[in-house]
């Protein structure tokens, strides 16, 4: 029985299932070709101008700001359209509840009221805006603004704080009732 094992492994007993005869075929593995939709979007991304992605993100942010300013969520009634489906069906405050009202108050310069409605949203907005400006400035104008790197541990910490805050704001006794919006 001829094996191509190193000498220090030849004395070891065979462990695991026997190796199939075509085992070295993994060297010749080719990744599957992308489907039509993926190829279309890849082609679209390579052909689109450099300014399109920052402009698209800016348009989405502008649409969100416009929607917030037009709807005036701070003076909306409890059952007014559109309503949060989770709060409507269960009565619980969802993790994002109060975010639109917090954005409305931020757009009007009322920081304490915005933090009252969604403190974590108010905390995250400056970071998100800085990340957008740094990314768009580098992409469009080749600015050398330092990029804000969000590490996995920072993201996990933020999500854990958000989860704990979401649970605390649903507790029905003081002092947690102050978080209810």
N, C-alpha and C positions, 0 to 999 in steps of 0.2 A: 504494500500500500504506500504509494508515493504521495506525500503532502508537501505543500509549499509553506509550511509553518516554520516560524523561527525555532531554533533549537531549544530555547527555554520553554516553549509551549508544546513541544512534541511529547514531553513526559506527562503532560496533563491529560486527564480523561476528557473525552468529548462531552461537552455540556450543552444542553438545549437540543432542539430538533436538528436533524441532519440538514446540511446546507444543500439547497437544490442545485442541480447542475448548471442552471442559467444564472447563478448568483452574480457574476460580474456584469450582468446586463445593466445594472444601475448606472454604470459609467456612460451608457449611451442613451440615457433618458432624455427626452426632449419635452420641454414644457408644452402643455396644450396651447393651441392658438387661441387668441381672444375671440369672443363672439362678435357679431356684426355691430351691436350697439357699442361695445367697448371700443372697437376699431373706429367707429364713427366719432365718438367723443375724443379719442386720442388724436385723430386727424384734425378735428375741430380745434383742439387745444394747441396743436402745433402751428396751425394756420392763423389763429386769432392774434390780434395785435397785443402788445405787452400791457397796454393801458386798460384792456377790457375787464380783467379780473378785479382790479381795485375799483373800477367804475361800477361794476355789477354789485360788489359788496356795499359800496357807498349808496347805490340806488336802493338796495334792500334796507339799509339803515335809515335812509330818508323816508322810505315807505312806512317803516315802523314808527318813526317820529311823527310823520304826517297823520297816520292812523290814531296815534295817541293824542295828538293835539285836537283832531276833529271830533273824536268820540267823547272827550272829557270824562274819563272813567272815575274821577274823584266825586262827581256829582250824580253818578248813575245809581239807580235804585237797586235793591238787592237781587231782584229777579230780572233785571233788564238784560236785553240781548247785547252782545253775546255773553253768556254766562259760563262759568267753569263747570264742566260736566261732573267732575269729581265732587266739588262742593255741592252742586245741585242734587246729586243722587245720594251722597253719604253724609253730607253736613260737615265733613272734614276739610280743613284748609290744606290745599295741596302745596308741594314745595315751591311752586312758582306763584302762588296766590299773593296778590298785592304788587307784583312786579310792574304791571302796566300803570297802576296808580303811583307807584314809586317813580316810574319814568316821567309821568305827568308832572309830579311835584319837582323832580330834578329839572325838567325843562322850564319850570317857572321859578327856579331858584330857591325853593323851600326845602333845604336839606334835612331839617329835623322831621318834617312830615314825610319825606321820602323814606328816611330811615325807619320811621314808625311803621310804614307799610311793608317794606322789604329791605331789611338792613344788609343782607348779603348781596343783593342786587346793587345797592348803593356802593358797597365795598368793591364790587367787581368792575363797575363801569369805568373808573379811571384806568385800570389795567387793560381792559379791552380796547378802550380808545387809544391808549399808548401803543398797544400791539398793532392796531390797525395803521396808525400813522407811521410807525417804524417800518412796517411791511410795505405799505403803499409808497412811502418815500424812497425806500431802497429799490423797489421795483420800477417806479416811474422816473425818479430823479437821481438815482444812485447816491442818495444821502447815506451817510455813515452813522445813522442813529443806532445806538446799541439795541440789539434785539432783546426782548424780555423772554427768557427761556423758562418755560413752565415744566418743571421736572415731574416725573410720575409721583414722587412722594408729595410734592406740593399739591398736585391735582387730587390725590387720594385724601390728603388732609382737608382740602377745601370741600370735597364731596362728603367726607365724614362729618364735618362741622355743619354742612347744609342738611344732612340727614338728621343729625341730633336736633338742630334748630327746627326742622320740620315736625319732629315728634313733640318737642317742647311746646310749640305754638298750638298744638291740638289738645294739650292737657287742660281739663276743665276746672282747675283750682288755682288760686293765687299763689305765686306771683306770675304764673304762666298765662293767665287770662289777659295780661297786658299785651301779649304777642298776637292775640287774635285780631284779625282784620276783617 
